[in-house]
């Protein structure tokens, strides 16, 4: 599925899609201080994982604070320094497995994090902007096929 030329507002909206990967292409961060994606969102948004670029801090991160309702799950996040040049759009390539989130930002940064969503309906995708509006050129979302056939545990 492809969506083109749309604004990302600070309060966002949620699309419920069974996703395995997405490309968020050409985000003009505009007035937003941070922007990105929320993945594996539950319908009530009580469970989600944030992938955020923070322009002011010059960082990109995966935030797991609300990735699971299970109190035994480790919280926190993973991130690092990442700055966009003046006028450079943000491009995110995101791959999601049952418990893995991989993020590639502008071909220069890579993050991987384990998540443990507790709800079977935590399949939503949300576009996030904080502190103002951002504009995205397009988002592509797809579902990946199984890597192995049923019953094949060897991977061969």
N, C-alpha and C positions, 0 to 999 in steps of 0.2 A: 504494500500500500504506500502511496506517495501523497504527501500533502505539500503544497507549495505556497510561498509568499504569505506569511501570516505573522501577526504580532503576538508576543508573549507578554501578558500583563502580569503585574505583581501578584494578583490573587489566583492566577492560573485556572485550569480546568482539567478534568481527568478523562482520558479515553481508556476504556477497558479493552485491552487487546492481549491475547495470549502471545507474547513476544519472545523471541529468542535473540533478536538482534535489532539494532537500529542505527541509522546514520542521521545525525542532526547536522545539517550542512549550512555553512555560511551565516552564522548568527552574528548580527551586528549588535553588540552589547548595549548600544545606545546609552540611555540614562541609567540602566540597571547597574547596580553595584556588584551583583552576582547573578548568574543564570546557568541553566543546565537542564537536567532531567531528574525526575523521580521515577524509579522503576520498581517493579513488584509491589505496586500500590494495591491495598485492599479497597473495596468500594467505599468504606467509611473513612479511608485515609489514616486509620490508626496504625497501619503497618506500611512502611515504604523505605526505600533506600535512595538517598540523594547523591547525585553526581553534579557537583557544583564547581564552576569557575568563578573565583572571587577576584575581580579586577583590582580592587583597592589593596588587597593583600598580596596580589601576584601569585596566587595558588590555585591548584585544582585538587579536588579531593572526592573520595567516596565516603559519605557519612552514614554509619550504621546505627545511629542512636535509636531509630525507630524501625529497624529492619525486621524485628521479630517481637511478638508478644510474649514469647517464652522468657521468663526472668533469668533462666540459666545461661542464655546466650550472651556472649561477650559483645559489648557495645564499643563505640569509638569510631575511629576512622583512619584513613590512610590517604596521604596526599604529599604534595611537594611543590616546589617553586615552579611556576609556569606563568609567563607573561606574554600577552599579545602585543605585537607592534602596533603603533598608531594606525587605525583603519583596517587592521587585519581581522577578518571574521573568525569566529570560533567554529571548528568542525570536530564533532565527536563521533567516533565509531564505537559502539557499545555492543558487547556480546554477553548474553545471559544464559546460564545453565540453571539447573535446579538450585545450586548453592554457590555458583561462581559468577562474579561480575567482572568483566574486563573492559577497560576504557582506554581508547587511544585518542589523544587530543592533538590535532594539527600535525600529526606525523612526528611529534617531538616528545610527547610524554605518554607513558603507559602506566596504568594502575590496575591491580588485580586485588580482589577482596572476596572472602567467603561470607555469605549471608545465609541465614536460616529462617526464612519466612515460615510462620506457624500456621497461616491460613491458606487453604487450598484455593481461595478466590483472590489471592494477592497476585494479580496478573496485569494490573493497570499500568499505564504510562502517563506521566504528567509532565508538562513543560513548565519550568520554573523561572521566574524573574523576580528579583528582590530590589527594592529601592528605585524602581522605575520600569520603563518598558524596554524590551529588546525585540528585535525583528529577525525572523528566521527565513532563509531562502526556501528550504525544504526539509522534510523529514521522511525518511524511508524506514518502514518497519516490515520485518519478515519473520516467518517461523521456520526454524531449521528442521530438517529431517533427523530421525534417529541415527546415531552413529553405528549402532549394531542392530542386527536383526534380533527379534524376540528370542530369548533363550540362549543367545551367544554371549557368554561372559568372557571368552578368551580375547575378543577384539580382532581375531584373525579372520 
